[in-house]
Structures are given as structure tokens and as C-alpha cells.
Amino acid sequence: MMIPDLQQLAAWLADTDIGLLELRTPQGHVRLRRDGAMPENDVLEELQGNAEASVPAPVAASKATATPPAVASSVGVFLHHHPLRGAPLAPPGAGVQAGQTVGLLQIGALLLPVAAPQAGVVASMLAAHGSLVGYGTALVELHPSMPPPTDR
């Protein structure tokens, strides 16, 4: 596992209430632990080398934009529409309210709603319908909704 991969995992961990994440691969295993202070103080423990180093949590690209995208809350298959319906839940160009369902995350037989983090206009779907996505993957790009014109 490369350092950018570990930094991405640390960033995802910082956005959750998970205190410990252990990952085992054929090449070794790592443990990411939140020390309880601030999310930026996530600690990387490389168990094979018995070394400990601080991994700064990089600012996610979604936090740099004015309108954050709708993201996956878990690993699953992203769906633009319900399996029993053909119409997309939120087609590009559609206005959505904060908390409105803009897609579905399928985990086995379970369908979880993917909610818009704030009101806006759906700009694009960042993940294809039926694609496997990981936790924190940006799924739907939103643009701020424009206020209605005022009459003067």
C-alpha cells in the first residue's frame, strides 16, 4: 500500500466516527487509529516495521468547492434509479433540496438512499449506474442553486 492510499484512508477515517481501522494485505498490514483529539491527528501504525508516524489528513477535493458532492456512506453499488423503475431519481439539471435522495447505494438486497448534502442543481453523475463504489466516493456533483430573479 502506497502513502497516497494511506493518506486517502486517513482522510476518509477523519470524516467518520470510526476510531480504528485495520487493513491486512498479502504485503503486510496497517492500523489507522484516531487519537481522540482532532481528526487531523490520525495516527498511522505500520505494524510490520513497528514504526509510528503522523499522517496529515489531506483536504478532500469536495471540501475545496462551494457545494460538496453527494458521497457514498458505505461500500456498495451506486444506482441512479430504483431497480424497479427506469426514471433517474435526480437527472442532471434537476433542482434538489438538502436531504433529497439523488441516488441509491445497493449493499446486497439493501438499498440505502444517497442524499444531497445541501440544496442545489444536479450537475452530473460522477459514478456510472451500477458501478462499485467505496466509502466516501463522490457520486453526484451539485452546483449551488441560483436565487430566483427579483422584480424591481
Residue, then its C-alpha position, 0 to 999 in steps of 0.5 A: m500500500m502506497i502513502p497516497d492510499l494511506q493518506q486517502l484512508a486517513a482522510w476518509l477515517a477523519d470524516t467518520d466516527i470510526g476510531l480504528l481501522e485495520l487493513r491486512t494485505p498479502q504485503g503486510h498490514v496497517r492500523l489507522r487509529r484516531d487519537g481522540a483529539m482532532p481528526e487531523n491527528d490520525v495516527l498511522e501504525e505500520l505494524q510490520g516495521n513497528a514504526e509510528a508516524s503522523v499522517p496529515a489528513p489531506v483536504a478532500a477535493s469536495k471540501a475545496t468547492a462551494t457545494p460538496p458532492a453527494v458521497a457514498s456512506s458505505v461500500g456498495v453499488f451506486l444506482h441512479h434509479h430504483p431497480l424497479r423503475g427506469a426514471p433517474l431519481a435526480p437527472p442532471g439539471a434537476g433542482v434538489q433540496a438538502g436531504q433529497t435522495v439523488g441516488l441509491l447505494q445497493i449493499g446486497a438486497l439493501l438499498l440505502p438512499v444517497a442524499a444531497p448534502q445541501a440544496g442545489v442543481v444536479a450537475s452530473m453523475l460522477a459514478a456510472h449506474g451500477s458501478l462499485v463504489g467505496y466509502g466516501t466516493a463522490l457520486v453526484e456533483l451539485h452546483p449551488s442553486m441560483p436565487p430566483p430573479t427579483d422584480r424591481 
